[in-house]
């Protein structure tokens, strides 16, 4: 076999809860592997070729450290672990990633005035804050990817830990809707989220209830830009046409999504139907 499947995240660490996902990553050496069979066997599995891993190394990807620290082999060639074993990104790279995430958090600005909009904010902000925590810790040579241990290393006060877990509940509700059992988030979650984001990132944050996308602004052509397109769809500014389904499997569709974002932004800027 020329591939290795790893179980990652909370399922590999053993700190899952009833709403946790089970994440799988497949590292492979060439294209001659049973992609469809592996996708059926490991739902939501993300595939990374050896060339992709090398490129991510050159870019200083903290994700590779994550799967090195937490990844648990479940099928394939153990030797492939050598591709990522001991990899730690340069401090400059994780500081840059933290800075970019911090900048995005400061730019969110508003959320759609609906329960779905509130849940979108919870999901997007939780992912961003978690990334910021991990990157900030990594800049201090702390490589912890369980949320509670990362929070402890970051020294977040109890009040903000409580707020972060409330935001995470909204994230779970959003990802599992309409089958989630978690209660709906509070109507003022945007105020609480802004307070939390201010404490974590150390910058002034204001998040309004209701707004409209400024298509003339410089657009992010990255994961965060993808989430802003999602916000525009929730806000009834553009049609979905399967975009959100692709976004739900981001790792599988990451190359297609980049073009989707670019095309939708260009159309909106030109006043064309999107």
NUFIDREN-449430 format. One line per 4 residues: number of its first residue (from 1); their letters; for each residue x, y, z of C-alpha. Coordinates in pm, whole numbers, m for minus. Example, Ala and Ser with C-alpha at 12.3 -4.5 7.8 and 13.67 -1.06 7.14 Angstrom:
2
1> AS> 1230/m450/780 ~ 1367/m106/714;
***
This chain:
274
1> XXXX> 0/0/0 ~ 120/351/m76 ~ m109/541/160 ~ m173/590/531;
5> XXXX> m506/679/693 ~ m487/863/1025 ~ m762/930/1276 ~ m716/1287/1399;
9> XXXX> m855/1538/1644 ~ m1059/1457/1953 ~ m1135/1104/1833 ~ m761/1027/1826;
13> XXXX> m690/1205/2155 ~ m982/1038/2336 ~ m1148/1363/2449 ~ m1462/1345/2236;
17> XXXX> m1808/1451/2347 ~ m2148/1350/2211 ~ m2129/1611/1935 ~ m1767/1562/1827;
21> XXXX> m1678/1476/1469 ~ m1445/1191/1377 ~ m1176/1329/1147 ~ m964/1125/908;
25> XXXX> m664/1223/695 ~ m513/1012/418 ~ m152/1073/313 ~ m68/905/m15;
29> XXXX> 239/859/m232 ~ 85/856/m580 ~ m256/856/m746 ~ m285/477/m760;
33> XXXX> m488/435/m440 ~ m854/335/m386 ~ m992/687/m331 ~ m1360/591/m349;
37> XXXX> m1324/290/m122 ~ m1134/495/136 ~ m1392/775/116 ~ m1669/523/188;
41> XXXX> m1474/360/470 ~ m1373/688/636 ~ m1649/951/591 ~ m1517/1299/535;
45> XXXX> m1157/1184/490 ~ m919/1449/355 ~ m655/1340/102 ~ m304/1488/86;
49> XXXX> m44/1374/m163 ~ 326/1364/m82 ~ 380/1674/m297 ~ 103/1851/m103;
53> XXXX> 270/1760/225 ~ 603/1894/102 ~ 438/2216/m12 ~ 266/2253/325;
57> XXXX> 601/2202/496 ~ 754/2480/288 ~ 462/2704/389 ~ 506/2621/757;
61> XXXX> 166/2458/801 ~ 74/2396/1165 ~ m177/2137/1044 ~ 109/1894/978;
65> XXXX> 222/1932/1338 ~ m136/1869/1448 ~ m155/1534/1270 ~ 197/1446/1385;
69> XXXX> 104/1511/1749 ~ m253/1374/1748 ~ m280/1148/1443 ~ m343/779/1509;
73> XXXX> m271/536/1221 ~ m568/315/1132 ~ m475/172/791 ~ m182/172/552;
77> XXXX> 194/209/553 ~ 342/324/883 ~ 656/445/702 ~ 454/737/562;
81> XXXX> 451/885/912 ~ 815/979/845 ~ 688/1253/609 ~ 557/1455/903;
85> XXXX> 737/1308/1204 ~ 877/1583/1422 ~ 772/1863/1188 ~ 736/2199/1361;
89> XXXX> 678/2514/1157 ~ 906/2816/1193 ~ 783/3063/1454 ~ 742/3333/1188;
93> XXXX> 490/3118/1002 ~ 264/3053/1299 ~ 283/3419/1401 ~ 178/3517/1050;
97> XXXX> m112/3268/1059 ~ m220/3407/1397 ~ m200/3761/1262 ~ m410/3679/954;
101> XXXX> m674/3509/1169 ~ m677/3801/1412 ~ m726/4040/1121 ~ m1021/3837/990;
105> XXXX> m1187/3834/1334 ~ m1161/4211/1345 ~ m1318/4237/999 ~ m1629/4021/1056;
109> XXXX> m1830/4329/1152 ~ m2184/4192/1127 ~ m2399/3881/1109 ~ m2730/3809/933;
113> XXXX> m3028/3898/1155 ~ m3164/3545/1196 ~ m3105/3243/1415 ~ m2911/3087/1129;
117> XXXX> m2702/3403/1113 ~ m2627/3378/1485 ~ m2527/3016/1444 ~ m2306/3109/1146;
121> XXXX> m2128/3361/1366 ~ m2074/3098/1636 ~ m1933/2851/1387 ~ m1707/3095/1204;
125> XXXX> m1584/3275/1513 ~ m1518/2955/1706 ~ m1304/2814/1423 ~ m1114/3143/1399;
129> XXXX> m1056/3176/1774 ~ m947/2814/1804 ~ m699/2865/1521 ~ m569/3181/1688;
133> XXXX> m523/2996/2018 ~ m334/2709/1854 ~ m109/2941/1654 ~ m34/3168/1950;
137> XXXX> 53/2867/2166 ~ 269/2720/1888 ~ 463/3046/1864 ~ 569/2969/2221;
141> XXXX> 658/2607/2135 ~ 335/2476/2289 ~ 177/2221/2056 ~ m156/2133/2215;
145> XXXX> m458/2071/1993 ~ m721/1968/2245 ~ m936/2272/2318 ~ m924/2253/2696;
149> XXXX> m547/2204/2709 ~ m494/2484/2455 ~ m714/2718/2662 ~ m520/2632/2976;
153> XXXX> m188/2706/2804 ~ m329/3036/2675 ~ m437/3125/3030 ~ m788/3232/2935;
157> XXXX> m991/3349/3240 ~ m1290/3141/3349 ~ m1553/3387/3224 ~ m1416/3372/2872;
161> XXXX> m1377/2996/2882 ~ m1751/2980/2953 ~ m1821/3215/2662 ~ m1601/3013/2429;
165> XXXX> m1787/2693/2512 ~ m2120/2872/2458 ~ m1998/2977/2113 ~ m1888/2619/2049;
169> XXXX> m2240/2498/2127 ~ m2365/2731/1854 ~ m2105/2584/1621 ~ m2229/2232/1693;
173> XXXX> m2587/2343/1637 ~ m2491/2497/1305 ~ m2299/2193/1180 ~ m2566/1943/1280;
177> XXXX> m2877/2150/1198 ~ m3158/2052/1190 ~ m3086/1741/1398 ~ m2879/1897/1676;
181> XXXX> m3014/1870/2028 ~ m2821/2172/2154 ~ m3046/2469/2245 ~ m3059/2777/2026;
185> XXXX> m2803/3041/2116 ~ m2903/3360/2293 ~ m3032/3658/2096 ~ m2737/3871/2210;
189> XXXX> m2470/3617/2117 ~ m2305/3879/1894 ~ m2234/4098/2198 ~ m2095/3805/2393;
193> XXXX> m1893/3687/2092 ~ m1743/4034/2047 ~ m1645/4046/2416 ~ m1483/3703/2388;
197> XXXX> m1299/3794/2067 ~ m1168/4115/2225 ~ m1026/3923/2520 ~ m863/3652/2308;
201> XXXX> m719/3871/2031 ~ m647/4188/2228 ~ m819/4420/1979 ~ m1141/4618/1982;
205> XXXX> m1423/4417/1824 ~ m1769/4533/1720 ~ m2021/4294/1566 ~ m2359/4429/1452;
209> XXXX> m2682/4235/1412 ~ m2775/4276/1046 ~ m2577/4415/756 ~ m2492/4379/391;
213> XXXX> m2181/4262/210 ~ m1946/4530/81 ~ m1848/4373/m249 ~ m1622/4666/m337;
217> XXXX> m1388/4586/m48 ~ m1071/4388/m105 ~ m1178/4025/m88 ~ m1010/3741/96;
221> XXXX> m942/3451/m141 ~ m889/3203/140 ~ m1095/2994/383 ~ m1218/3306/560;
225> XXXX> m1332/3453/230 ~ m1526/3133/169 ~ m1708/3183/499 ~ m1803/3539/401;
229> XXXX> m1963/3408/81 ~ m2159/3170/305 ~ m2273/3469/511 ~ m2395/3644/195;
233> XXXX> m2600/3336/105 ~ m2757/3323/452 ~ m2828/3695/417 ~ m3018/3627/90;
237> XXXX> m2774/3830/m116 ~ m2698/3542/m353 ~ m2820/3197/m446 ~ m2668/2886/m294;
241> XXXX> m2647/2650/m597 ~ m2468/2386/m392 ~ m2199/2615/m252 ~ m2271/2541/114;
245> XXXX> m2271/2167/53 ~ m1922/2200/m96 ~ m1811/2416/195 ~ m1927/2150/441;
249> XXXX> m1662/1925/285 ~ m1403/2197/257 ~ m1092/1982/244 ~ m1231/1771/m39;
253> XXXX> m1348/2076/m238 ~ m1081/2329/m142 ~ m953/2379/m499 ~ m1302/2415/m648;
257> XXXX> m1408/2654/m373 ~ m1125/2894/m452 ~ m1264/2941/m804 ~ m1621/2958/m675;
261> XXXX> m1531/3245/m443 ~ m1345/3435/m714 ~ m1627/3397/m968 ~ m1901/3494/m723;
265> XXXX> m1715/3801/m601 ~ m1642/3916/m957 ~ m2008/3871/m1054 ~ m2129/4065/m749;
269> XXXX> m1881/4345/m816 ~ m2012/4374/m1171 ~ m2374/4372/m1059 ~ m2445/4037/m1224;
273> XX> m2677/3772/m1076 ~ m2493/3547/m830;
***
